[in-house]
Amino acid sequence: MDLTEYSIRNRTISWMVVLLLIGGGFLAFNDLGRLEDPNFTIKQAIILLDYPGASALEVEEEVTLPVENALQQLSYLDNITSTSSNGLAQIMVEMKSIYRKDDLAQIWDEMRRKIHDMQGRLPPGVSEPRIIDDFGDVYGMFLTITGQDYSYEELADYTDYLRRELVLVPGVGKVNVGGRRQEQVFIEADRAKLTATGFAMSDIQNLLRTQNLVGDAGKIRVGSEYLRISSKTEDGDGLSGLANMLIGNVDGQLIYLQDVATISKSYADPPAHLYRFNGQSALTLGISFASGVNVVKVGEAIDTRLAELEGQRPVGMLLGTVYDQPGQVAESVDNFLISLGQAVLIVILVLLFTMGLKPGILMSSVLMLTILGTFIVMDIYAIELHRISLGALIIALGMLVDNAIVVTEGIMIGLQRGQTRLQAAKSVVGHTKWPLMGATIISITAFAPIGLSPDASGEFTGSLFWVLLISLLLSWIFAITLTPFFCYLMFKEQRTTTDGETGDPYRGFAYQGYRVLLQLCLRFRWLTMTAMLAALIAALAGFTQVKQAFFPASSLPMFMVEYWLPEGSDIRAVNADIQTLEQDLQQFEQIQQITATIGRGAERFMLTYSQEFSYPSYAQLIIRVENFDQVQPTIDELRQLLNQRYPQAFTKFQRFTIGPSTKAKIEARLIGPDPQVLRRYSEQVIAVFEADPDTINVRQDWRERTKVLQPVYNEAEGRRLGISKSDLDTAVATHVEGETVGLYRHGTKLLPIVIRPPATERASIGSLEDIQVYSPAKGAYVNIGQVMERVDLAWEDPLIKRRDRKRTLSVQADPIDGMTATTLHNKIRGKIEAIELPPGYELQWGGEYETQRDANKAVFAFVPLGVLVMIVLTVVLFGSAKQALVVWITVPLSVIGVTIGLLVMDSPFSFMALLAVLSLVGMQLKNGIVLVEEIKRLREDEGQPWLESITQAAISRLRPVTMAAITTVLGMLPLLSDVFFQPMAVTIMFGLGFATLLTLIVVPVLFALFYGVRYRAA
């Protein structure tokens, strides 16, 4: 007894399976994790090293290069990019795309060991390396805390309170505070008062170095107790304790610190990083989620906890939301579920309209059970609901009913021919189950390059393959079990006529019309194939006119504005510009909120958000408008405003993207040893970019050279006075920025104590001439002029960028709105490559070209294996290479439909469209296999002549093939409104529509040609 007969005879078990699928499917659906985009591992870490006082060149040669050499020993490494700037090395390490989250923890540990082992080779003065290996963490809830007239300290206290509370919410991974400023205690020593009292700056420094150190005074036994001894001062706590510190005695008068200096508590100046929100200074709270959780439910729990803590919020302090991933996920998943529901409804209506009431209800029921079964398996294997997995379900809908249509159609025809219900079911399933299984496996194999691709794009879209694998396998299992079971219950046996014959089931108008067309094509078979070949050539020519793209922009009502002042600008000047710009932006009614991050990029609040390194001259505005339709008009208005009122800045507008993104769409990398040569040739590349009217945002990432003041040290005089160049540097640094001389214990925080002159003494560049330097030879302070000949003004490279240990200057640009990066790249590539570079220099292309090339390469790496498996399966199924060739020859012809669709719908051929083409191969082969198998059955089992076998098989497959195509094509309609899936939907709709024609016309014609079947009129 086979599965089909078992399902029909054991009704109780079949009904139990149905009930388990319904109940388990709904439970699994509610239990599935929900995300906006699939989990995607950012395989990057950042290493930061401070080297105070060093130039960018010294940082590169003494710090960056040794670290890069150590990292290069890692076998997992993909590339290293570094930025060496004055006093700071920023090194970005990216591992190969084949590694996933579980691998990276061990990789980062090994990287830390490499860095630790080479630390001894770094020069004195280099800080402990800061390794940020959670750089890829996504803070999906990104909140701001603002308060008019509140200090940073008060904002920080409330923010810390929220952080401590929210990290305890189940499902929360990390809570990170951003924009926090370093508090410091400033002691501004008055030079005149110090001179009058006879004390030196060094006396204050020595006094403060031991301030607030924790000392152990021991313990003592008193009776049965053992008491700890802890000393304290009578000078009081807080800053008053510092102010009352005794420096010494002058002529019998006690001199305290407050007599010669002003003590205050403030923030490090200049700041390293600032946030602003809607025109106010802000701190941010980034909340990441634990893996595998339902983000929507965790978001609701966070909102509930915030509501409970509302009573602790100071009056006038406000919480804002930059990005709400749980809300976005809920909206995204709801929209996709609506699209899925619409697609299911469309398929059901098509089935009811074309197959009749009972068959329509039957196949709709099997479809729903297949979807519910897919949810169960997804829950078991922890595949979340997100953009890709839900899109895969919509793509699969048409294919999920393919097998059920073939079986149901066969049973209906068998009943019309007088068979019993059991006979019809066993007969149809018996001769179609293996062809259907082979065709299903081939359809799955067509998607295998997606699931097997180790690249980042494969990781992002991999769940597409797994969901299709699960659902298509379930559809085949249900086609040979539940579908015959429902057919047995719902269909009645039909009586034969008195002469023992039944009517022709293919006597309808559609069948007869198709018969005439098929016979015409069989008669003029060479003309038919010539027409198809001509159409293929025209399609290939037309495909060159199709726009090329990688991943589309998101439909979020948000965009970014990057704001760069010339390199060397002070972060306080950038902050002042941003405050003025915020006032201008608040005049736009459609702008709902403005978030500004100054000094570097924001925390990663979206998977596809790329954080910028630290640059004092940089700021970024994240702007939200009321709806997506207002994004582009607002960008156009802002671009005009910035060009007119902020000509001093370079500004760049950027939309959020879906899928992997790059900093620039077009990037030409110049690689070579000499910075001056790189800059000279970059000017030629920039000239080519700027000469093209379709190019915007042209810049190079080494930016402008900057001025540097160079006090010239008089070595001879310095030796005579006992003053070294290091003493000179320390004196100048103390004068202009201050010197950290100790730590001040303030509650749980240790604040640096910084000694410096008052603002009046260090406010101008002319004050450099008044600096006093201590001379050990004289035992007194002397003017800096005695050891400094003059102050020169020079130019230097403030940034030196490297890629894979080679100096690399990147010229970057973007296409104008409406043009794809591929089109622009193809347009200017020849002109750039025509520039002759000297020996030792080379040009590489980065940007979207590199990302798309790597993604396609990773996908196509498995295409040959997938094609080989499909070819082997078709040959095994048919037992004939000739019949397999008949099916495979039709595959390239589907390009005709794809080209027509992309041109008509003005849709780009994106990465998702590429995946759609691969899936079309499977769909087309599946239909061809079922048709060829039917031709073989009629010829071999029923002994019909070749021509009748071809004609009858094609006619018998008219309804299953067209029904499968119609359900798939119409099921794609909801995806046309989704920017991410639209190219894929267009490719499948038009490609499959034409592939159906190929199956019904070209496969019979090719079969007749290959087997030399002669046409004869009926």
N, C-alpha and C positions, 0 to 999 in steps of 0.2 A: 504494500500500500504506500503510494507516494504522498508527499505533503499536501497536494491538492485534494486528493480523495480523503485523506485524514481530516483536513479542515472541514470538508463538507459533512462527513459522517459523524464527527465529534463536535456537535454544535455547542455543547456546554463549554468545552475548552475554547472554541473560537470566540464565543461571547465573553468568556472570562478575559481573553487577551484584549478584546475590544475595550472592555471596561477598565482594565489595567492601563491601557494606553491613554484613555480619556482622563482617568483620575491622576495617573502618574505624570501625564503631560502637563496638566494644569498646575500640579504641585511643583514640578520641575521649573515651569515657566516663572512662577513666583519666586523660586529660590535662585534663579540665575543671577549672576553678577551683572551689573549694568555700568557701562562706560560709554563715553562719547566716541573715543577711538580705541583700537585695541592696544593692549599693553605692548610697549615698545621700549627696548633697552637703549638708552643713550650710552654709547661705549666710549665715553670721554671722561677724563679727569684733568684737573688743573693743578699745577705745581707753582707756588708763589715763593719767591725768595727776595728779601730786601737786602740791598747793598748800599747803605747811605753814603752819599757823596760821590759815587762812581758815575761816570758818564755812560751813555748807552753803549758805546764801543767797549768800555771796560767791563760792563755788565755782560755783554755778549761773549767776550773772550775769556773772562775769568769765572763766570758763573754759568751762563746758559750752555756754552759748549761742553764743559765737563758733565753737566747733568744730562744733556742730550746723548753724549757718548755712553753714559751708563744705561740710559733707557733703550738705546739701540740694541742692547744685548738681549732684550726680551723678544722671544720668538713670536709672541702674540701680536706684536706691534703692527699697526697699519701705517700710521704716519704721525709725525711730531711737527707741530707748528709752534713758534715761539715769538714773543715780542719782548725785545730788550729795550728798556727806556731808562731814563736817568734814575738810578737807585733802585730799580725794580726789574725782576725777570718774571715773565708770565709765560708758562710753558703748557701748552695743550697737548695731551697725549690721547690718541684715538686707537683703540684696538680693532682688530680685524672684525668684519661684520658677521663672521660665522659664529662668534661667541655670544652666548645669551646670559641672562641675569645670573643664573646659578654658577656659571664659569667665572664671572667677573670678580666675585668676592675673593677667590683665590688669586686671580691675576693681580688685583690691586695690592694684596698682601705681598706678593713677590716684588711688585714695583716699589713698595715702601722699603723692602729690604735692600734693593739695589740703591735707592737714594740714600738710605742710612749708611751703607757701606762706603759710599764715595764722599760723604760729608767732610771727612778729614782732608780731602784734597782741595776744598774750597778755601779761598783767602780769608784772613782775619777780617772781622767786621760783617761777614755775611750772616744773615739771620738763620734760624732754624727753618728748614723748608716746611711750608704749609701745604699739605696735600689734600685737595678737595676731591674725594672720589665719589661723593654723592652729588656731583654736578648735574647729573641727569634726573634727579628727583623732581617730580612735578608737584607744585603746591597748588592743587586744583581749586581750593578756596583761598582767594587772595584778597585780604581785607585791609583797610586803612583806618588809622586812628588819628583824628584831628581834634583840635580844641582851640578856639579863639582865646588868646591871652593866657593859655597854659604854656608852661616851660617844657623843654624837651625832657627834663627829668621827670616831671609829672606825667607826661605822656608815656614815658618809658616805664614808670611804676605801674600804671594801669595795664599797659601792654604785657608786661611780665606777669601780672596777675591773671590776665586772660590766657596767656600761654600755659601757665601752670594748671589751670582748670580744664582747658580744651584738650590737652594732651592725654587726659584721662578718659575721654569719650571713646567707647569701644569702636574700633575700625579706623581710628586716627593713627597715622604713622608718625609723622614729625610735625612740630609747630616751630616755625622759624620767624624771628623778628628781624626786619630789614630797616635800614636807614638810621640805625642807632649811632649816635655820635659819641666819641670818646671824651669822657669828662676828665678834666685836669685841674690841678691846683696851680695857679700862677703866682709867682713871687716876683714882682717888678721892683728891682732894686734901683734906688735913685743914686746915680753916680756921684752927684755933688755931696749928698749926705754921707755916703761911704767915705769919700775923700776927707770930709770934715772930721769924721770920727776916727779915721786912720785904719779902718778895716778894709779888707779886699773882698772881692766877689768869692774868692776861694774859701774865705772863712765861713761864709753862708753855706757854700756847697758842702764843706766838711761837716757843718752842723746838721744839715738836713739829711745827709746820707744814712744816718742811723735813726731817723725819726720814724716812730710808729712800728719799729721792728718788734716782733713778739719775743719776749724774753722769758726764760724759765727761772723763777725764783725758788723753786723747790717746794717740798711739802714738810709738814711737821706734825708729830703726834701730840694731841692734847687730850688727855684722858683716854677714852675709848674711841676718840675720833682721829681721823687723819686728814688734816686740812691743807688745801692748796694755798700757796702764797703767790699773790699777784700784785705787783707794784703799780702805782698810778701817779700822775702829777696833780698838783693843786691848781694848775693853770687852766683847768677846765677842758671840756671836750670841744670838738669841732675846730673851725679855723681859728677860734680865739686861742686855742692851745698852741698853734703855730705862731700866732702873733706875739704871744708872751714868752717865746723862747729867748733866753739870754744869750747874746752874742759875746759880750765881754764888758770890761770896765775901762773907762777913759777918764782920767783925772778924778777918780772917785765916783764917777757917775755911771750907773748901770745902763748899758745899751741893749735894748730889746729889738727883736726883728722888726716889729711894727714901727720902730723909730727910723729905720732906713729903707723900708720896703712896704709896698702895698700888697696885701694878700687877698686873693679872690679865687672863687671856684667857677670855672666856665668850661667851654668845650674846645677841643683841638681846632686850631685855625691855621691853615684852611682845612675845611672838612674833606673827607675822602669820598663820601657818598651821601646824597640827600634825596628825600622823597617829598613831593608836594601832591596834594589832592584838592582839586577844585579851588585853587588859589591859596591854600593854606599849607604850612609845613606839616608833615605827616610822618608817622611810623607805619610800617606794614606788618601784617601777620599772615604768614603763608602756612597753610595747612595741607599736608599731604596725606594720602590714604594708604592703609595697609593693602597688600596685594590680595586679590580674590574677593574683595568685599563688594556689596551693592552700594555704589557711590551715592545713589539717591537716598537710601535709607540712612547712611552715615551723615549725609548732609542735613537730613531732617533732625537727626539726633544732635548735631552741632547747633542748629537753629534753636532747638528746644533748650539746650544748655545755655545759649546766649540769652534767651528770654528769661531763664531763671536767674541769671546773673545781672539782669537789667538794673536791679536795685543798687548794685555796687558801682554803677557807672557814674562818674562825676558829672554834675550838671554842666551842660555846654560842651562836653566831650562827645564826639560823634564817631560811629562806626560806618565806614563806607565799603562798598564792594567793587573791586576792580574786575574780578572775574569769579563767577559762581559755577564751577564745574558740575556740582550735583543738579542745579537748576537747568544747566545747559544739557546735561545727559538726559534728564527727565523729558525735556522738550524734544531732544533729538530722537530718543528711543520711542517716545509717543508718536512723533511724526513718521518714523519708520514703521511702527506697528500699524498706523493708519494706512501707510502705503502698502504694507503686507496685507492688511485686511481688504483694501481696495483691489489688490492684485488677485487675492483669493476669490473675491466676489466676481471679478471679471471672468476668471477662469470658470467658476461655477455657472455663471450666466451663459457663457459660450457653450459649455457642455450641455446645459439644459436645452439651449436653443437648437443645437446641431444634432445631439444624440437622442433627444427625447427626454421625457420627465424621469422615468425610472433609471435609464442609464446615466442621466445627468446627476441624479441624487446619489446613485451608487458610486460613481467616480469621484464626486465631490466629497463623499464620506471617506473614501480611501485616501484622498488628498489630505484631508484634515487629520486623519489618523497618522499619516506619514509625518506631517509637521509636528504633531504632538510627540510621536516617537523620537523625532530628531531633538526636541527639547530635552527629553529624558537622557539621551546619550550625551548631549552637550553638557548637561548638569553633572553627569558622571565624570566627564573628562575636563570639567572646569573651563568650558568655552563660554565666555561672557556674551551678553547681548550688547552689540555695538554696531557702528556704522557698517563694518565689513561683514559680520556674521548675519545681520538682518538683510543686508543687500544680497548675500549669497542665497538666502532663503527665497527672496523674490526672483532671483535669476533661475533658481532651481524649479520654481512652480510649474512651468510648462513641461520641463523634463520629468517631473514627478508623476505626471498623469500619462506619459508616453506608454509605459508598460501596461498600465491599467486599461488604456484605450485599446491597445492591441488585443489584450485578452478579452475584454468586454465585447469588442467588435467581432472577434472570432466566435465567441459563444453565441452571440445573436445570430450570426450567419449559420452556425451549426444548427441552432434551433429552427431557423427558417427552412433548413434542408431536412428537417424531420428527425434530428437526433434528440435523445433524451437530454435532460439538463446535466446529468453526471457524465454522459458520453461526450457532450459538447465541451464541457469543462476539461475533462481529461485529455480529449483530442487536441484542443487548442493549446493548452499548457504543455502537453507532451511534445509538440513539434515547434513551440516557440520559446520555451523557457531557457534553453541553452543559447540560442541566438540572442535573446533579450539580455541574458546575463553577460554574454560577450560584448554586446553593444553597450551595456551599462558600464562595464569595466573600462571599455575604450573611452566612453564619455568622461569617466573619472580620471583616466590616465591623461586626457587632454588638459586637465587642470593641474596635473602633478608638478609641472615646472614652477607653479606658484607656491605650492606647499613645500616643495623641496629646495627652493631657492634659499641659500644661506645669507643673501644680501639683506640690507636694512629694509628695502622695499618688499622683499619676500617675507620678512618678519612682520611687517605692517599688514600685508594682505594675505598672510598664510592661512588665516582662519577661513578664508573663502574656500580653499581646497577641502579643508577638513569638514566643514558643514555640508558641502556638496557630496563628499564621500559618504558621510553618514546618511544623508537624506536619499541619495540615489540608490544605495544598497538596500535601504529600508523599502524603497518603492518597488524594487525587484522582488524582495521577499514577500511583500504584501500583494504583489501582482499574481503570484502563484499560490497564495494561501487565502487571504481575506477577500480578494476580488472574486475568485470563483465561488467562495462561500456566499457572498452577497448576491452574486448572479443566480446561484441556486435558489436563494430565498425569494428573490424579487421577480425573476422571469418565469414564464409559464411555457410548457412544452407545446409546440404547434403541431396540429394534425396534418398529415399529408393528404393530397387530393385523392380521389377515388381510383385514379390510375397509378397511384403510388409515387407521383412526382410532386415536387414543390415548385413554387414560383421562383423566378430569377431575382435574387436579392439585389442585383446591380442594374435594375431596369430604370432607375430614376433619371431625371433630366441631366443632373450633374454628371452622373456616370457616363451617360451616352455622349454628352458633349466632350468629356475627357477622352472617351474611346476614339472619337473622330480625330481629335488633335493628336493623340498618340500614334494612331495609324498613319496620319499624314507625316509625322516626324520620322517614323520607321521607314516609310516609303522613300523620303528624301533625307536619308540619314547623313550622307556626306555634306549636304547643304546645311543641315542642322548643326553639325559639329564645326563647320567652317564659320557659321554665324556666331557660335559660342566662342571660338578662338578669336575672332575679330573683336567680340565684346570684351574678352579678357585683355587683349592688347590695348584697347581703348581705356579700360579701367586702370591698367597699370600706368598709362600715360596720365590719366586724370588724377591718380593718387599723388602725383608730384605736386598737385595744386592744393592738396589737403594740408591744413595747418597742423604743425607738430607741437606737442606740449608734453610736460611731464606730469605734474600734479596741479590741480586747479587751485585758485584762491578760495578761501572759505566764505560762506555767506553770513558770517558774523557781522553785526552792525558796528564793527570796530576797525580802526586802522592805527598805524603808528607813524609818527613823524620823527625822524632822526635829525638832530640839530648839532652841527659841528662849528665851533668857532675856530679860527686859525690855531694850529698847534702852538703850544706855549701859553695859551690864554689861561687865566686864573679861573678856577671853578666858581669863585664868587662873582666874576663877570658873567659867566654862563648862567648862574642862578638869577642874577639881576635881569638878564635878557628874558629868561623863562617867565619871570614874574610879570614883566611887561607884556609878553606874548599871551599869557593866561588872561590878562584883562581884555586883550583884543578878541580872544576866542570866546569869552563869555558873552560877547555881543551876538554870537550865532545862536539863533533860537533852536536849531535842530541838534546842537551839541548838548548831550545830557551830562557828561562828566569828563574831566581831564585829569589824568594821572601823569605826573612828571617824575622821571628818575634822572638824577644829575650825577655825573661822575662815572657811571657804568650802567649796564643794562639792569633790568629788574630781575627778581627771582623768576625762575622758570615756572610760570603759572599755566602754560599750555605745553603739550607735548612737542608741538612744532615751533615753539618760540625759541629763538636763538639769542642767547644772552651775550651782550657786548662786553669786552674786556674793560679794565679800568683806564679811563682817560679823563684828565681834569677838564678838557675842552669839549666834552661830549654830554649831550642830554638827549633824552627820548621822551616823547609825549605819546601816551596811549589814550586815544580819544574814542568815546562811544557816542553814537548818534541814535536817533529814535528808531530807525529801521534801515535795512540793508540798502534799499533804493536810494537813500540819502548819502551813502558812503562816497560814491564817485563825484557827485556835484559838490560835496563838502571839500573833498580833496582839491578839486579844481579851484574853488574859491580861496582855500588856504594857500595854495601854491602861488596865486596871484598876490595875496597879502604878504607872504614871506618875501617874495621877489622885490616888492615895492618898499617894504618897511624894514626888512632885515637883510639888506644886501651883504652885510659883513659875514653872514653865516652860510655854510653849505647845508642845504636841507634835502632830505630824501623821504618820500612817502612810500609806505609799504603796507600791503594788505596781509592779513594772516592767511596761511596756506593750510591745505589738507595734505598730509603726507610729508615726507622729507623735504626740507627747504634749504636754500643757500643764502648767504649774505648778499650776493649779487647774482643776477641772472647770467651775465656775461663776465668772464674773468680771464684775462690774459696774464699769465705768470712769466715774469722775466727772471731768470736764474743766472747768477754769476757772482764773482768774488768782490768786485769794486763797486761801492755804493754810488760813486759819481757816474760811472758808466751806466749803471742800472737806471739812475735818474734821467740821464741823457736820452736813452732809448725809450724810456717810459713817455717822454714828451712826444716822441714820434707816434707811439701807439695812441696816446690821448688825442693827438691831432687827427688821426684817422677816425677815432670814435666821434669826436666833436664835429667832423665834417659830414657825418651822416645825420640827416634830419630825424631819423627814427630812433635815435639814441639819446637817452637822458641819464642823469645822475652819474656823469663821468667823473672819476676820481682815482687816485692811487693811494695805497694804504700805508706808505711811508710818510705821507703828508708833508707839510712845509718844514724847511729847516728853521731852526730857532736860534735866537741870540743867547750868548752866554757871557757873563762877566768873568774876567780872568785876572785877579790880582797877581801881579808879578812879584814873586818872592826874591828878596835880595839875600842870596845865600851867604855872602861874606859877612854882612852886617848881622844876619841872623845868628851865625856861629859866634860872633863876638859877644852878642847879648844873650846867648844861650837859648834862643827862640828857634824852634824847628818849624818846618812847613806845616806839620801837624798842629803845632800850637797856634799858628796863624789861622788855619782852617777852623779850629775849635773856637777861637775868639770871634771870628766872623759869624759862624753858625749860632753861637750863643747870642750875639748881638741881633741878628735878623730873625731867628726863629726861637731861640731859647735852648737851654740845655736841661735834660732830665737828670735830676740829682738825687731822687729818692722816691719813696712811695708813701702815700697818705691813706691810712685805713679809714674807710667810710662805710660803716655797716659791713655788708658782705662784699664790698667792692674795694679794690686797691687802685687808687688814683695816682697817676704819675705827678710828681712835683716838678714843675718846670720853672727855672729861674731865667729871667730876661730883663732887658731895660724897659722903662716905661715907653708907651706908644710915642710920646713926643720925641724920644731920643732915637727911635728906630723907624720913624715914619717915612723918611726920604732916603734916596740913594746917596745924598751928600753926607749923611750921618756915618757912612762907612769910614770917612777920614778921621772921625773922632774916637774910633775904637781903641781901647786900651788893652795892651798885651803884657802879661807878667813876664819880667826878665829875671831869670834865676841869677844871672851874673851881677845885676845891680841890686837885686832884692827888692825891686819896686816895679810899678807898672810904667810902661812907656807907650808913646803913641804909635799906632800901627804904621805910620808913615816912615818910621825908622827902619822897618824891615820890609816894606812894600814900596817898590819903585814906582809903580803906576797901576792903573786898572785898564786892561784891554777889553775891547768888545769883539767877539768872534762869532762865527756861525758853526753850528754842529747839527748832525743828524739826531733828532730826539728819539726816533724810533728805528730799530733795526729788526726786521722780520726775517724769520728763517722757516724753511719747510724741509723736513728730512735732512737737517744739518747743513743746508745750503742757503745762502742769502737769497731771498725771494721777494721781489717787488711785484705786487699784483695791481694791474690796471683794471678797474671795475666799471661796469655800466649796466644799464637796464633798458629794455625796449619801451617805447611809448605805449600808452594804453591801447589795447586792441591788437597789438602785435605779439606773437609768441617769441620766446627766447631763441628757439631753434631757427626760426625764419631770419631773425637778425644775425644770429651767429653765422649762418650760411652766407649771408649777404656780405659780411665784413671779413670773414676768415681769410680769404685770399689776400686782401690788402695788408692785413697784419702779418701774415706769414711771408709776404714779399719783402719785409724789412730785413735787411742783412745784419745779422748779429756777429760780433767778432768771435774768434776762437775762445772756447771756455764759457760761452754764454749760450743759453737755450731758451726756447719758448714752450710753455705748456698751457693747455687750456683747462680751466677749472669751471666753476659755476655750475649752472644747470646742465651744461653739456657733459661734464664729467660725471655728475650724479646719475643722469639718465643713462649714460654709456655703461657705467658700472652696474646699474640695476638691470638693464637689458642683457648685459653679459652674464650676470648671475642667473637670470631666468633661462636664457637660451643655452646655458651650460647643461641643463637637463632636458632640453627639447629633443636632441638626438636620441637619448635613451627612451624618452616617452614615445617618440615616433616609432622607434624600433619595436617597442613593446606592442604598440597598436598594430603595426604591420604583422608581427608574429601572430597576434591574436586573430586578425582577420584571415590570415592564411590557414591557421589551425581550424577556425570555424568553418571555412569553406572547403578545406582540403584541396584548394586549387589556387595557384598563384595568379592564374588568368582572371578568376572571379574577384580576387582581392584587388587586382590592378584596376578592374572596372570601377570599383568603389573609390579607390584612391585618386584616380584621374580627375574625379569631380571636385576634389578638395580645393585646388588652386582657383577654380572657377567662382568660388564664393567671394573672392576679392571684388568681383563685379558689383555685387550687392552692397558690400562694405563701402566701396568708393562712392557709389551713388548716394548712400545714406549720409556719409560724412559731409559730402559737398552740398547736398540739398539742405541739411539741417545746420550747415556752417559750424560743425562740431570739430574740435581738434582730435588728432590721433594721439591720445595720451597713453600713459602707462596702463590705465584701466582698459582702454580700447585694445591695447596689445593683448591683455589677458582675455578679452572677449573673443579676439580672433582665434586664440588657442582653444577656447571652449567651443567655437563654431566647428572646428575640426571634429571634435567628438560628437556633436549633435548631428552633423552631416553624415559621418560614418555610421552612426546608429541607425538612421533612416535607411541608408543604402544597404546595410547588412540585413535588416529585416526584409527588405524587398528582394534581394538576391536569394536569401534563404527560401522565400516563398516560390520564386522561379524554379529553384532546384527541386523543391518538394513536388510541385505540379509535374515537373518533367520526370523525376525519378520515381516518385511514389504512385502517381496517378497516370503516368505514361502519356501525357499530352505532348503534342508536337512542340518544338521550340517556340514558334511564333505565338501559338495559343498560350503556352506557359508564360511567355513574357507579357503578353497583353493582359491575360487574366490576373497574373500576380500584381501587375501595376494597378489595375482597376481595383483589386481587392485591398490594396494598400492606400487608395486615394483618401478615404476618410481618416484612417489612423494618422497618416503623415500630415495631412492638412490640418487635422484637429490639433495635433501636437504643436505644429507651427503656429497656428492661430492662438492657442492658449499661451504659448511662450511669448509671442510678439505682443499680444494685448496685455499680458501680465507685466510687461516692461513699462507700460504707460506711466505708472506712478513714479518711476525712476527718472523720467525725462525732466522733472522739476528739480532734481538733485544735482548740484554742480559737480559733485564727485563722480556719480554713477552715470551722468548723462551720456558721455562718449561711449561707455560700455553698452548702455541701453540702445543707443542708435546703431552701434555696430552689430549687436545681436538681432535687433528687429529687422534691419534691412538685409543683413547677411543671411539670416535664417530664412527670411522670406524668399530670397533668391535661391538659397540652398534647397528649399522645398521644390522649386521648379526643376532644379538639377536632378533631384532624386526621382521625380515623377516622369521626366522627359529624357534627360541625358543618360541616366543609368540604363534604362531599357534600350536606348539607341546604341550605347557602347556595348552592351551585352550582345545585341544582334550583330554588331560589327565584329566583335572578337570571335564569335562562334559561327560567323558566315551564314547567318539565318537569312534566307531569302524572303522578301515580302511578296505576298500574294493577296489579292483582294478577297474579302469574305464572300 
